[in-house]
Amino acid sequence: MTNLLSTNEYKHPPALWYLAIGQGVISIGSGFIWSLFVLYLTKYIHLDQTYTYNIFASGTAMLGVVGLLCGYIAQKTGYLNTLFAGMILRIIAFALLSVPNIYFIEWSLAFFAVGQGFSFTAYLLVLGRVYAKDDPRRDSAFTFSTFVMNIGFLASGVGGFLLNYINYSITFLVGGGCLLVGTLIYAVGIKYIKAHPTQTLEPEISKNKTLQYGIIIVSTLIMLPLVFFCLHNLLIANSLIIGCSIGITVFWIIIASKSKGFERNPLFILLILCGAQIIWNGLHYCESSSLIMYIKENVNKVLFGLSVPASTWSIDINTIYTLLFTALFAVVWLKLAKKGKNPSIPSKLTFGMFAVGIGWGILFLITKFNPHEVNSILWVILAYLPIIISGAILYPIGNSMIGKFTPQRWEGLMMATFQLYTMGTGVLLGAQFADLSVVPKLKSIYFSNIAFSKAFGLMAFLGLITAILMLILLPWMKRMVKYKIVITEK
């Protein structure tokens, strides 16, 4: 497959800037949830730590299940319609979360799951449709989007400081306001958000707006109580997530088997790479659960005389590194593509898996060999470096590969499947790791470090063994999805 792109066409289209900046502002509010939710339920609502991990994991994972339906609905009713519908639901979720009552919190998770299933799945698909499938700017665009998104996450670190002056409720309402501003940026840029000539953003069903909105509303009214019910029955929720993951995998194996060679091979490789993404997302989930608790309880958080909240350390170390490396990779991938030397997607993901295994390995070693000590924040800063390098590669490239390897008629469902794998199955895997680090109250620092060491060690092993298996399969995967992109100068 060859795509010729002249130097004059080297720039990204205007749609990228509106989409990325809108998502960046939205990420400020989203970062409040990721950094504060566990602390909110354990320290303010006084819920059990294990229960908090599990309900957060199940609420997050349920967006993967509803995302299957959301992706299908988006394809039928129009990606831009579901993008805005999802944002409305997510804004409502923040309003509900501001009420310090478990009943409202569970409903907020339901609104968040359905809203995220609609809006973020649609966002990724819209961004992908701005480019041709084999456009060499594609990986760079998704990486740049991740870069801007993490500027928002960096700004969300202020949430930890806000709690020194205002309460959780007002903080979450501020987060909801950020989502509203991001949605308005999408609305302003709507005239620039156009599909590439080889792609389409048109809905597959009738252009009747009333019918499109009616389908979205009815689907939402079905999914909201379903998610709320599952959050009251975590075993059912987890079984539903695993069952849907198995069922959709069988579906894709059948589709790939019946496809022609030029479509079949990439689909099979895509499923393998999705498996690696499940493992990576499980490891990534622990950054917002067990790692925050580790920083809070077992780490000296003072640096240069400044004591920084655990939630702020987690979100800001993560984000600063992500900004550096997504900016770097956004440029590097495009420069390498211009020279015809851009690494294959399997190669990039293999390198990323090695990096995440090394990062958790550092945390394993420091807790293993210093069990009696409150460890320095410098060790966390060091461990975050390879962990975030992995995220700067796997997260944007994972989203990019869906549109690149999937036939257009299946793209909406495959993107939804990818969200199920990563945000569903991957998050459940991460919750199991997080549970390993739970220590009964009043236990000494020694027992706490031993528990964290056990969790970090298992996570490091899983990351590294996955990377080794991918390295062994790498030559075969590269042959199966071989393509060449050439940029010519006029």
Buried (B, 14 or more C-beta within 10 A) or exposed (E): EEBEBEEEEEEBBBBBBBBBBBBBBBBBBBBBBBBBBBBBBBBBBEBEBEEBBBBBBBBBBBBBBBBBBBBBBBBBBBBBBBBBBBBBBBBBBBBBBBBBEBEBBBBBBBBBBBBBBBBBBBBBBBBBBBBBBBBBBBBBBBBBBBBBBBBBBBBBBBBBEBBEEEEBBEBBBBBBBBBBEBBEBBEEBBEBBBBBEEBEBEBEBEEEEEBBBEBBEEBBEEBBEBBBEBBEEBEEBBEBBBEBBEEBBEEBEEBBEEBEEEBBBBBBBBBBBBBBBBBBBBBBBBBBBBBBBBBBBBBBBEEEEEEBBBBBBBBBBBBBBBBBBBBBBBEBBBEBBBEEEBBBBBBBBBBBBBBBBBBBBBBBBBBBEBBEBEBBBEBBBBBBBBBBBBBBBBBBBBBBBBBBBBBEEBBBBBBBBBBBBBBBBBBBBBBBBBBBBBBEEEEEBEEBBBBBBBBBBBBBBBBBEBBBBBBEBBEEBBEBBEBEBEBEEE
